[in-house]
């Protein structure tokens, strides 16, 4: 008897302390949490111990056990099999010749792999965290990487159409409503098929091309969306180097990328940063307001709503006469949603809905009454948002999430409510025959009077509600003057009222810039964010009709190196654009000013940022955009010298009737490509030429047209030479000459002498010279320029014969720059005639040139 007890005890201990299996397990294997209790349910470990497979109970709760893959160092679950069918601690994982299965304590299968054509030989856990079912030839029959749950890890390829679904909580891995979806063009976050974030719209993400996305991968340095062949990166997110990272759609609805050093976790990326943009962050109809920081929120109920006693995340009408309807797509009780008994509670101004930024309105060119009627007639419609400026109607269908405070919103919201039915039924009495005759006569009469009074009261109530609704619409429409244009253009950014712009700029008090399009003012919005407001004063007749179309295009463009358009105003015959504020101003002030010089590394980053912005305009966005005026004044700087292009997409806003204004828009003296002057077709290569000229100025720290002492040294400005004789220098020609002689160090900003190598200068000069070749077809694309600057593409060969025109430009610039009577700059610049072949002959006669007023070409610089 004692021996038997000892045997059973030793058997139990051996089972309780079963060892981990390295890398492989084989058929006829069973694992339970109890059997591997000493290793917290883990029974299989990858070759180097990076990952474990386990029957695991997250957060040590005892109700739900899952077959999981776990990152050993961090204890993070990266995949789970039976997330929607957890088992108890007695549940088991079984591997047979037919595949894998998870069963409960009664042997009922809760999850299993599909049927295979050949018998299973083994289950492998790889060092990347992939579970692979193998046959006898080591051929993969099934992989966990192909059925992701809420997480993707390094080395895992997420194919197009694949979805990551968030879990309910850290200890409940069941599928909840938030999803990360890889589409053919982007990676998006969705709730009930409504998008609330796009990867390509994030400011830290680079869009390299407009090719079709095939898959997503993540490695030590970032996240990449590539084409099907893997030969081209479409979208990329650069991240700090790390040994291990994972990306996850959290139960909060945010997409997070986490890196780990042992058990230490660091959040490298999270979107959306503002939690109020998450669809149900404050529950149904809850109002989300930003807290003290971007990642904190405050949840309340909107005006006219209250929290339910048993559910603080569900807001219902404060007036008990109203109730919230149930969409016919969610319930069979759709008969209560007809237009006769539905009403609307208006939300406060400045309240918006997450989906409005990502979906086109269901209706354009309608008024608010029409929008209301459309919602009332649709049993799936639970409310709507209306934008008066464009006549856009956004209907909320099937389900409503949280609403959010957004001071700059130009939409007004209405939530549908159902009017509770009035009491009915005035039945007679069975003892009626015992009543006196007077009672028999008076009771029915009294009943009719009561019904009549109730009817009048109800009619007054409905009339009052309708009057309140109409009055609210009238108040909403007062901000729109009679002569405002009504547009129905999709993609428009936020619309600001003129009064709001006046308040933000303190009645246009602080001027921070001027240009061909108008004047730029500094302002501050209600949310305390700084903005730059551009007042367009040179809008042509054609521009007025196309204003919102062009702004819709510009507003849909989002890139790290393009100044973001936050909104616009088209009111009181005023045309205003509201941009993000760039606190370091334009590049020309920093590059040519008297302050500390930009270091070489800073110049390279600025050049690269501007190149990336142009590359995106040319080939990354849906509507190809030619900037037409690339120059240092249109390259703005933010903290850490982050460079962003401004004034892109504005070309069509000026009228061609005013040639001087139009040519100012078309380019600036010193940056004009030759094809501008020959009436040739203008293309994206025109911007490439202008960029090359800017790149030369970034190298030298001087304007391309400048003066120098006759000693041929660029170290001193004419201003520092006193009365010493000076000569005019056309720097692009000087750069070409120094390139031919290999004397690159003489081209660098003299303030950087000794701090930059000749090889570094050569790289930028060669790229610049490739960009300014006379024939547009010989110039590289901006995508190629980015590759050369990043070192991923070999430097292009500089074709000297394609740059000989610089010799003519330079010589004629010197000859015509000094007027004999004044010694100053002339208003006449000389350019080669389009019909004369340059070849390599540098002794071209003066007759071969056309004299053109610089004012007529591009306006004053």
C-alpha angles and dihedrals in degrees: 000000000000090000091053092051091048090050094050091047093051090047091053092049092050090052093046092053100043111160126245115260115232115236098315140055125181137217121291089044124139128186131185131173090246093052091055097031094135091062094042091257096310113140105161130048130189120246096271096028096253095128137028134199114217149161090243139181109205117225088010092275114154102218105069126045123180138189098241146170110225132193099234101213096049099027087228116155108232099175138010130191106200099031093144095040109044120181134211124260088274092059117113144211112222128192116196136159087272096055143264126327138175114212134182125235090278093054095253110147113238098174137005143166117258123267114282130214093224132038120270115252102179148342116234130195108203128208089254092059097257119143109214126189108210134196126215091280092053089250116150114250097173138358131197090219088070092057105045121180115196101323141064122194136198112289093025117119116214109205125215112277092026116134132207113203124201123238125240093242143331092278098033110063094184116133115268132186105276119092138186108210129188110214133183091267108023150356113259142181116228142183117193088348091304115124119228101168138025123198094216091057094058113108093227093054124092120215106204101177145352095243122133114274116238104175146343126237135178129206140164093292106038153307122295134193107201137182121261093269093048090232097114132043109221099181128011138184115198116214135178115277114265141162098236135010139162134197121219142177100227128215084250090066094248125124109231133186112203130189124200135208102185106307092337112108127203126187108226097175139005132177138224091027092190105070090203087074090064107101103234101020090128099028130247111344090349118148116233120203126183115256129213091296134033092255096049126083141189119213124205137146118264120251108286093029136088135193117258114247094239098037120041091185094062119076120199132180113287090221108078089210087075131061133181116260125232116232116246086232089062103036143022090232092091094129090084092062101071118125095253096072103028126100136171136239112210118226121223120269112269093039115121141170127242096233096055091081094054107037131062114241114262090231135031131195097022131126124237094261091055090048090052093049092050090054093045091054093050114078091199092056113099098175143324145228120221129201111200097194093063101021089240122164118200112189123202106221134192096344139021124214129187125313122220140213111250114164095196095053115124094194128093121210134218126190117208116235132182121233109231114243117258118245112272138189126068102187125191126238128255088221091058093116091066093059124104119256092252091056091048089055100038101045097062090043091051090048092054091049091051091050090048093052092047090050092053092049093050092048090051090050093051091044090050091051091049092048091049090050093049092045091052089053091049090051090048092051095049090085090065114080122216096253096050114121117244110220131186099197121145119224097033114155123230116313117224125201115240091239090055090053091049091053093045093053095036089243092318093303104153119054114200101171149351134209147150091297097050141269129328122216133192117239145167124221127214091267088060093248117140119237139181113229116204114200108204108214100166100060111150127215091259089047093057092058092046099037098106093040091057093041089051089056094046092046092055092057116095124174136143091241099045123082107248119240105221098182149315143232125217102174139120088012088298121131113200133168121201114209134178111269118252105206098201097053127219127339094244092064092052097038100044100025130101096251128100111310121250112257117240094252089052091051092051091051091049091049090048093047093051090047092051091050092051092045090055092050091050101043112357106065128065094247111050108230128197109203096207095192111056109166138130091267089063095049108085127195131217131179116323087019093284103178123219130177118233134193093036118150095020096107095101095051095078125077119242089216089080102060096183092054092042093052090048087057092045096059149315128256110268094029101058116121115228092247090066089066098047098051088245123152111286115222141162087283087070088066089047090059092050090047090053090054091050090049091056089053090050089055096047100033087223136095114266091242109053146129129257139175115272089248088088090239118133091198095095132051120223087248090067096047097076108205094341113132113266135194133202118251129202099207099201088061091047089050090052091051093048090047090054089052096041092237098136097149090068090064099058123099104277089227088067098049110140093016100080132048126236089240092058092050091046091056095056094040093052091049090049094049091049088054096052098051110137097235109070092212091062094055117095122244117256088248088059090047090055090050092051093048091048091049093240094110125049115251113264121246114258109233104212093195089058090056100049089101086072088067090058093044091048096047094046091045090056093044095050101034097080116060109209094225097050109016088223135113113297124226088229124085123183124222131179117265113255093229096057119090112228101197111160098303108120096185096076116160123250090244089070092071134081119218111224128176110246088219090059092048103050113336125246117328 
